[in-house]
Amino acid sequence: MSEVLIGPREYTYRGMKMSHMVGYPLEALHAAAAAVGIDKRHFQDLPRKPHYDISKGKKQLLIDAGLAQVVASERDIILFIRHHYR
């Protein structure tokens, strides 16, 4: 089963509101990103924390398209990553 999640917290980076987007398997994460025009070069392939930082606008596009869901807390993102990417 594939799943793509977006953290609820928005932080400012270069004047934009950003959130973390994670997914499993990675193909599902990349497919969701590509569907709303997020280039794969923005993927952060960090050990045990692969994710995209997405803008508020892209976040809304993902939600409206049913490609991702916003979780209740950043802790949910951390638990998801720990479960899938040990």
KOLDODREN-295758 format. One record per residue (C-alpha): x, y, z; residue number from 1. Coordinates in pm, 1 decimal, padded with zeros to 6 digits, m for minus. Each point is the difference from the previous one (the first is absolute). Example, Ala and Ser with C-alpha at 12.3 -4.5 7.8 and 13.67 -1.06 7.14 Angstrom:
<sites>
SITE        u        v        w pos
SITE  01230.0 m00450.0  00780.0   1
SITE  00137.0  00344.0 m00066.0   2
</sites>
This chain:
<sites>
SITE        u        v        w pos
SITE  00000.0  00000.0  00000.0   1
SITE  00136.9  00338.6 m00092.9   2
SITE m00042.7  00307.4  00212.2   3
SITE  00103.7  00364.6 m00033.5   4
SITE m00017.7  00228.5  00302.0   5
SITE  00051.6  00371.5  00054.0   6
SITE  00096.3  00149.0  00333.7   7
SITE m00230.7  00267.2  00142.9   8
SITE  00277.8  00237.6  00101.7   9
SITE  00085.3  00279.1 m00242.4  10
SITE  00335.0  00169.5  00027.9  11
SITE  00141.4  00290.8 m00195.8  12
SITE  00278.8 m00054.3 m00251.7  13
SITE  00100.1  00281.8 m00234.2  14
SITE m00332.2  00171.7  00060.0  15
SITE m00210.1 m00309.7 m00074.9  16
SITE m00206.0 m00213.1  00236.7  17
SITE  00131.6 m00357.7 m00021.9  18
SITE m00094.7 m00343.8  00139.2  19
SITE  00156.4 m00346.7 m00006.7  20
SITE m00143.8 m00267.3 m00228.3  21
SITE  00089.7 m00365.7  00054.5  22
SITE m00121.1 m00321.0 m00158.1  23
SITE  00038.8 m00371.1 m00032.6  24
SITE  00102.2 m00151.3 m00226.9  25
SITE  00226.4  00266.9 m00145.0  26
SITE m00158.4 m00049.6 m00341.4  27
SITE m00332.7  00118.4  00142.7  28
SITE  00168.0  00306.4  00150.6  29
SITE  00169.3  00088.2 m00329.6  30
SITE m00320.9 m00060.8 m00197.0  31
SITE m00199.8  00234.7  00225.1  32
SITE  00268.7  00267.4 m00029.6  33
SITE  00015.4 m00032.7 m00379.2  34
SITE m00380.2  00016.7 m00029.5  35
SITE  00001.1  00358.3  00130.4  36
SITE  00319.4  00110.7 m00174.3  37
SITE  00257.6 m00044.0  00276.1  38
SITE  00331.7 m00083.2 m00165.3  39
SITE  00183.8 m00306.8  00133.4  40
SITE  00310.3  00216.2  00058.7  41
SITE m00183.7  00138.5  00304.6  42
SITE m00006.0 m00345.4  00159.6  43
SITE  00214.4 m00021.3  00312.4  44
SITE  00140.4 m00351.6  00011.4  45
SITE  00116.6  00019.3  00359.0  46
SITE  00088.2 m00320.2  00188.0  47
SITE m00314.0 m00116.8  00181.0  48
SITE m00189.7  00318.6 m00095.1  49
SITE m00073.2  00013.2 m00372.4  50
SITE m00238.0  00289.1 m00067.2  51
SITE m00096.1  00302.7 m00203.9  52
SITE m00039.6  00350.5  00136.5  53
SITE m00312.6  00127.2 m00171.5  54
SITE m00151.0  00346.0 m00029.3  55
SITE m00340.0  00088.2  00138.1  56
SITE m00138.1  00021.0 m00354.0  57
SITE  00125.3 m00346.8 m00096.6  58
SITE m00129.2 m00133.8  00333.0  59
SITE m00349.5  00117.0 m00088.0  60
SITE  00022.4 m00147.4 m00350.8  61
SITE  00100.1 m00339.1  00145.5  62
SITE m00287.9  00007.6  00248.8  63
SITE m00257.2  00113.6 m00260.2  64
SITE  00110.0 m00279.0 m00236.7  65
SITE m00027.3 m00260.3  00276.1  66
SITE  00366.6 m00090.3 m00041.2  67
SITE  00102.4  00066.9  00360.2  68
SITE m00149.8  00055.2  00340.9  69
SITE  00102.9  00238.5  00274.6  70
SITE  00077.8 m00171.9  00328.3  71
SITE m00086.6  00136.6  00342.8  72
SITE  00354.2  00067.0  00118.8  73
SITE  00365.9 m00005.9 m00099.3  74
SITE  00028.8 m00296.0  00235.9  75
SITE m00217.2 m00197.8 m00243.6  76
SITE  00255.1  00074.6 m00273.6  77
SITE  00286.4 m00115.6  00222.9  78
SITE m00177.9 m00323.8  00092.1  79
SITE m00081.9 m00067.3 m00365.2  80
SITE  00363.7  00046.5 m00101.1  81
SITE  00126.6 m00218.6  00283.9  82
SITE m00242.7 m00274.6 m00096.2  83
SITE  00089.6 m00002.7 m00370.0  84
SITE  00362.8  00117.9 m00014.2  85
SITE  00198.8 m00156.7  00282.5  86
</sites>
